């Protein structure tokens, strides 16, 4: 007697056990790919940072630019940018920041270090800040000073070619800002890794500046707290100790 096979036995029916198993396998494969791909990317970048020959370094500078509008008066934004003592408190990825000198020419020399995400090593720099106004536009420019002390800490790459510039002007009731970075991040970092890292940091700059301006405005408008009265002395009318007179 001839046996007739049912062809539907070999076809996955929608919602059937075989269909669900295949869907589960596909989801697991996609999840595995999503987990492995970033590891491969950072592994390649890390090896390139260590092993790339000198002629594959960034022969040309990396450029990044971001602009936006801040809903705050021009003077408030300008005041935050000129507060170079506290610049590092809001600038992205800043691991160290300090003012080194204020020369007689009116410039400000600073030291900065950026904690960049792995596999990129930290970068530091010494830069001179200068500022001026031209046609209603406030300009704040920083230029790296090659070979200036202090030396970079162990494991940190010194950036000797760098120029940044803020351009700020009033725009209606707010303030228009533009930031531009141009420089060589140094080390043996492939250009495509450097470009991605610097653009990711630069992209959040306006938002960080906006948040810092808003924070200072809120602090300035907050009512001053009344200092609490000191506790009464042990004996009414007793003389105060000499150290507190």
N, C-alpha and C positions, 0 to 999 in steps of 0.2 A: 504494500500500500504506500503510495507516494505521500511523503510528509510535506506539508505546505507551511512555510515559515511566515509568521506574521511580521511584516516590515516595520510595523509601529513599535515593535520591541526595541528597535535600535534608534529611535528618534526620541530626543528629549522633549517631553511635553512641558509647556509653560507651567511653572509652579510645581513640577514633579521633582522627585528626589534627585535625579541626575542633574536637572537644570539648577537646582539650588546648590549642589556640590560644585558645579562649574562656576557659578557666580561667586561662591566663597573662595575658590582658588584664584579667580581673577582679582578679587579684592585683596587677597593676601599678596599676590604678585605685585600689584600696584603699590601697596604699602611698603613692601620690601624694596622696590625700586626707589621710592621716595626717601627711604632711610639711607640707602647706600649711595645715591648720587651726590648728596652734599659731602659725604665723607671722601668720595673720590676727588671732588673739586678741591677741598681744602688740602688733601694729601698732595695733589699735583702742585698746588700753589706753595705749600710748605717746602717741597723738594726744590721747586724752582727758586724760591727765596735763598736756599742754601747753596745750590749748585750752578746756577746760571753763570756763564762766563761773563767777564766784564764788558765785552762788546755787545751783550744783550741787555745791558742796563738801559735806563731811560735816557736816551740821548736827547730827546726833546722834552720840554716841561709838560707836566700834567696841568690841564686847565679845567676849572669848574666854576660855575656861576649860578647864583640864585637871587631872586628878587621877590618883592612882595610889598604889601602895604600894612602899616601898623596903625590901629585906631587910637592914636595918642598924639599930643602936640609934638612938633618938631624938636623943641627944646628938651622935652623929656627923653626922647630917643637919643639925642645928642649927648645929654648928660650921662646916660648909661654907657655909651660907647667911650666917653672920655674918662670914665672911672676905671682906669687901667689897673689899679690895685686889686679890684675885684672882678676883673675880666674873666678869669678862669673859673669863677663860680657858676657861670651859665654857659660858657663856650663848650660845645660838645666834646666828649672824650678827653677832657683835660685832667691829667693825673697830677700835674705839678704846675705851679704858676707863681712867679714872683717878679717884682720890679727890681732890677739890678742897679740902675743909675738914672739920674735926671741931669744930663749934661746942660751946660750953659746955653746951648743953641736951642733949647726948648723941647728937644726930643725926649723920649722915654725909652730906655733899654730894658727889655724883659727877657726872662727865661721861661720857656714853656715846654711841657712834655705831653704827648698825646698817647693814650693807651688804646692802641688799635686792636681790633678783634683778631684772634688767632685764625690763620697762621702768620699774619703780618706782625713783625716785631714792633715794639714801641719806637716812636720817633721823638726827638727833641730838637730845640733850636734856640738861638739867641737872635733877637730881632730889635730893630730900632723903629719906634712908632713916631710918626709926624702927622700933623693935621693942619688944614687950612680950609678956607671957603673960596669958592669961585662961582660967580653968577648965581648966588643963592643956594648952592650945593655944598654941603659939608663933606669933606673928604678926609678919611682916616686911612693912612697907608702904613704898612709894616714891611720892612725889608730885612731879610736874614743877614747876619754879620758873620761871614766865614771865619772859623778859627777862634772866635771870641770865647773867653771863659764864661762859665765853668765847663770843664770837659764833660762829655756824656757819661752817664753811669754805665757799668758793665752790661752788655746785652742790648743797649739802646743805640739806635742809628741816628747820627747827627744829620740834620737837614741844613745844608749850606746854601742851597739855591731855592729861594722862596720869596714871593711877594704877594701880599694880600691887600685888598682895598675895599673899604666901605664908602658908598656914595649915598648921601641922605639929603632929602629935600622935602619941604612941605607940599602936601597934595590934598587940597580941599581942607577938610577938618582933621585929616590924618597926616601920615608921613610915609613917603615912598622910600624904600631902602633897596640897595643892591650890593651884593657881596661878590667879589671875584678872587679866586685863588689861582696862582700860577707858580709852579715849582717842580723840583726834582726831589721825590721822596727818598732818594739815596738807597744804599744797600743794593742787593741783587734782586730786587723785586720786579717781576715781569710787568710790562706796561699795562696789560689788561687788568691785572690784579690791582695795581696802584690806582688806575682810573676808577674802578668800581668802588674801592675803599674810600677814596677822597670824595667822590660824588655822593656816596651814602652819608658821609659826615656833613658835607656842605648842605645837603638838601634840607636838614632840620634847623639850619642856622636862624632863619627868619622867625620860625616858630619859637625857638629858644629866646631870641631877643624880645619878641612880643611878650612872652611870659614874664621875662625879667622886668620889662617896663611896667606891665600891669601889676606885678608884685610891689614894686616901689611906689606906684601911685596909690595902691591900697594902703601901704604902710603910712604914706604921708597923710592920707585922709582919715586914718583911724584916730579916735580921740586919745589924747595922752592919758596914760594911767596915773592916778594920784598915788604918790608913794605912801606906803603905810607908815603910821607914826611909830617911832622907836619904842621899845618896851620901857616902862617906867623904871627908874633906878631903884636900887634896894631901899634907900631911905630918902624920903622927900626932902629936898633942899641940900642933900649931900653934895659935896664937891665932886666934879668929874675927875677921872684919872688924868694925869698930866698928858698921856699919849693921845687923848681925844680932845683936848682943849683947842 
